[in-house]
Every structure is written in structure tokens, then in C-alpha cells.
Amino acid sequence: MKKYLAILSALAAYSFAQAATNVIGSTDPANPTLLSNYPTLTNNSLLWKGRNGGINPTVLYDDYVRVDTDLTLYNMYPSGGGGPHNNANFLFDDGTTITLTASSAIGFNDWSSGAGKASYAMNYNFYTAAGDSATINLNSAYNVSLYCEDNNFTGSAGYTTYGNFGRKFIIGEGITMNAKQEFTLSGHNADLAISDSEFIVNGALNGSTGVSLTDTIATLGATGTISGADYVAFRSGTAASLAGRVESAGYVLLNGNVVQAASGSIIAPDVYLQTGTATLNGVVDSSAGTGTRFVVNSGNAVVSAGANVNVSDLYMAGGTITAANDFSVAKISSQSGTSSTIDTTGGATLTVTGISTLNSGATVTIAGDVSTTSRITNNGNLVVDEGATLSINYANQNAYNSQSAQSLTIRGTMNVTSVTSSWHSSSFLSNGTILVDGGTLHDFATSSNSSGIRIQGGATMSVVNGGSVITNSKTFLQLDNASFTSDGTATIDVGGIMFANNSKSNNMTIGAASELARKPKMFAQSTNSTAADAYSHLNLTLLSGDYQFGQLLLLRSSELEIFFKNGSTLSFDYVTPQSSDYWGTMNLILHDFTNETFKIGGITDSMISGNVITYATSSYDRTITLTAYDVNGDLLDGDWYIGEGGFLANTAVPVPEPATFAAVLGALAVAFAAYRRRK
């Protein structure tokens, strides 16, 4: 019985062993060997026999076979006994099919010996006559893998290279290769200065789950297609030239160095660039479906002049996109904690049609022209670089909207246009840090008395190095618990400055009077309440020169505290109650005050009683209560009156002593004498 079982086991083992049929190709491409002459091939291995030309030949020969009948094979691979193997050229008759069932469906006969691992040199070339078509099915239930190493692929001490050539795998025009699972191909195991292995597709390659290429040179011809149901991945170490169509219902991954020809197209819901450079000269379309993205992650995507890029979501995750051609996206998004650049300095314009969001901790730099017709929400760090223009034209409020952790740096130009329809509605709304460093922030909202630019919630805005902040003549720069600073070189060309909504932590420092390009209004407003804390406060510091403002508008309760530095002065043209239906009271606190420091047009002595200026109306009296401190910080408790040149004056301001007058007159005499001598 035991002997019988042993015989059955041996027979069973033999039945699972795979038989191989030797195939020797013809040297004449016009008269290839016919595979129909090998009836034993069915369900067995095709063993490719080469010429015995020595272990390291200087010539790689071509042999030819003709697929003149449908075949089902286990696999095909070259014979180790044939020495350096000839190129296997398979010419398919029109409509023929080869089906291979093994996971190692097509091999190059990598093998091991006492000397280590060895690599043989040969090429596979599957092709048809012009206009014909044929099919190769890789029907294994497992992934199908190929290894196209270079002739010098010695990645470790244990490798021995046989053959002075690498390996090429060619899917010719008219051939369709279908993999039941993933099709993977890997080449050299390190980036090499010179590589002689190549994966070439001029027909069609379809991976039912995906196609993955690593460490290889890949060429997709203009007639070729690479398709993966879930993905097509050009992975690290791959140099790919794409003149044909790459498509997936999932995603396409571009790593290594990928160059797309003008005839090429990449079609997938998601397109990822993770490392290396992808140069796009053809079509890239990731607009199909929902949630689709073109993701630039630590690589460099170059959109060349002839490219046609149609992207739903440009997702910046640490890389750079450089565009020399106009293209459009639905929105721009970013990944937290990454730094990215959008560069259109080559004359292109990126147009954005939907709401864009920068995530917390992400930095995106605009280095060219970007135009959007929807809102930008900045939760990260946005940089508009020198020479760049970011234009936001949104048919609603808050075209630019940011949170407290964000920063915005403008070295170029940022244009903001939106529909503002009422008090405190804004085009530009920020809770973060804004630095206008030599650039321009221009709000184009035109609605009367709206807050075109509004900074709030601890926000800071600094305008330095010749930077400009511009609004329409009817709109305001509004501070709600925010700070504004200029360095004396800025241009402040705003219709007005507003502090409002019971905000009390407002600070504004204007570096020089010359920074005011026009006479802005000053609007002080609080909520409609008589509570003791229902007022708004602004600290206004003036560093140099004679500051000219237009009207001072009062609505409800406010407090304006002015610090006059370096002999600066301030003039308002007149005071206007904002509405006849509401009261208007202001506490006006003046520091470093002299009798030639501050004036408000239209005030007469009859309107002053004690330290209160009253504007009487039929509905409400508007009042300004004055408190002042001299240059020594002492409270001035004298009587107020209208002095020389219409300036407010206080009788407690110290009058210079006679000795001081004499010193001043002496200095004038010396100056006059010096002038006479020069004459």
C-alpha cells in the first residue's frame, strides 16, 4: 500500500511539472519560423533558443517567429543553455491571440549560480504587419512582473552580468496586451548615467488593476496607449517619453523624469506628481468626476506653451508648477505643512473658476499671473511674489477670506473685486498677518461706504518698502481689533479709515504724511447700544509731517487717541454726523499736543464749552470731548479756543519764556546773516 501511494504521489508531482518546447527563430525576417509547426506548445512553456555566440557577445542578433495561430501558453522565457540570447521578434497574423497563464508570463531567465546572480541580454518585440491587430492576454490571477535590467545593473557584489546589452520590451503598433491583474515592470536598480534597457509601447497595454513602471526608460509612441483601471504609475527612477495616451479610471502617477509630447494625453480623475519633473506639452485632463485633482507634491510640473491642461482641483502639496501657457482649474487647494509655488512668469495666466482653499500650515507662492472668479480662503500662507499678479473677481462678499493663523505677503500685485452692498461688507477680509512688501493691494469694490479692505480679530497689516494699499474713493480700510503700520515709504490711497463695532484694540501708525495719496475720511462707529462699553477705540500714531484728512464721520460712540510724534500735525476738513437718526459722541485724546498741532475745519469758539465741542441738530447733538497732554505728558486743563490758522488751542499750553524768545531771535539773526553772505 505504501509503495502504491508513493507511485501516486510521484505521478501527481509529474502532472504539475511544466513541460517546455524549444523554439528556434529564423534569421530571415521575411520567412519567420511558424509557431503552428510546434503543436506541443499548447499549455506548455515556450523556451526561446538563441545562437550560441559566447557568454559576452559584441553583437545582439535578431531571430523571427510568426504567430500564425491562436495559442495558450504557460509562459515564455529564453533558454539558459543558449548562451547570450537573441532578440525574440514575434510577428502576429491579423486577429491572432496568445494567452499566457503563469504569473511569470514572460521572462528573461534571471538565474543563480555559485558565482551569484546572472543576467542575460535579449529583447522581446511583439508586432504586426501594418494595419493588422493581435492580442496577448496575461491571464494569471497574480500580478505579472518583468525585469528590464541594464547590462551594468550590478546593484550588489553578488551580481554577474552576461551580455554587453540591456533588455528591451516592445509592444508594437497593432498589439494589445491585457493583464488580468497588475502589470509591473522594473529596470535597473539604481539611477544610471547611461541606461540601455527600454520599455516601448506603440500598441496598447491594459492592466485590469494597474500598470506600474519603476527604474526604467519608458517610451510611449504616438500610436500607443497605457491604461490601468485603478492606476498607471511611472515610479521613481523612471525616464518616460509619452507621445501617446495614458489613462486610468483611478489615478496617474508621474515620478522620475516624464516628458509628454504635443501628441500625448494623460486622462485620469487624479494626476499626481510626487518627485522629479513632468514636462507637459499635450493634454492633461483630470476634470472628469467629482473630487478630481492634479496634485503637485515635491516635484516640478512644467506646462509648456502648447499644452492643454484641464484640471478640476490644482492641489499644491510641496512642489512647483511652472506654466508657459494659459490653463484653467476649478480651484486651488493645498496640503498642510507644505510649501509650493505656482509660477506663470513665462507669460501664461492661470484661471481659477471655483472657491480655492489653502490649508493650515501650507505655503503657496504665486510667481506669475493667476486670475480667479471665485473666493480664495487662506488658512495657510499665501505669497504673491515680485512681478506676479493675483486677481480675484468674485460676485459676492469676501473675495479674499482668511483665518487667524494665516499670512499673506504681497511683493507683486493683488487685485480684489467683489460685490459689497452695505456697511462693513468687504471684498478683502483677514484675521491674520498681511505684509505688503513693495507690492500693491488694490480693492476695486465700488459700493458707497462699504469696507473694501477689512482686517479684524488681531490681524496686522504692514505696508513697507514702497508698498501700496488702494481702495475706491467711496470705500474704507476698516480695523476691528486690528493693527496697521506703514514705514514712511508706503502709498495709502484709500477712501477712508474706519474703526467700528465696539472694537477697542485698534492701532494705526502712519510713517509719514506723504504716504497719504488723498485726504481719507475717518469714520468712527459703534453698535446701537447705550451701554458703557459700547464704543470703538483707535490709537493713531503720526510719525512725520502734516497729515491731511477729509471729513470726520461720527456714528454713536467712539474714542480716538492721537499721538503726535516729531512735530507732526493733523487736520480734518470738517465733522459730519453719519445719520440724523443716531447720536454721535467722541472722546478725542491728544498726546504731545501744542497749539499748532490739530484742527477741525468749521469749528467756531461758540461751539466750544469747556472741553466739549457741540454740533447741534434738530434730532441729536453730536459732541466731541477733548482731552490733551503736552509734550511732557502733563494733562492740559485750560480753556479751549480756536487759535492761529484755525488750530485748536488750550490756554494751559506753556508759553515760551523771554529767554527762549531771545534765543530763537538770535538763531534767526545768525541764519539771516549767513544768508546775506551767500548772496
Summary of the structure (lengths in Angstrom):
residues: 679
radius of gyration: 39.8
end to end distance: 138.6
largest distance: 139.6
contacts: 2478
relative contact order: 0.04
helix: 8%
strand: 48%
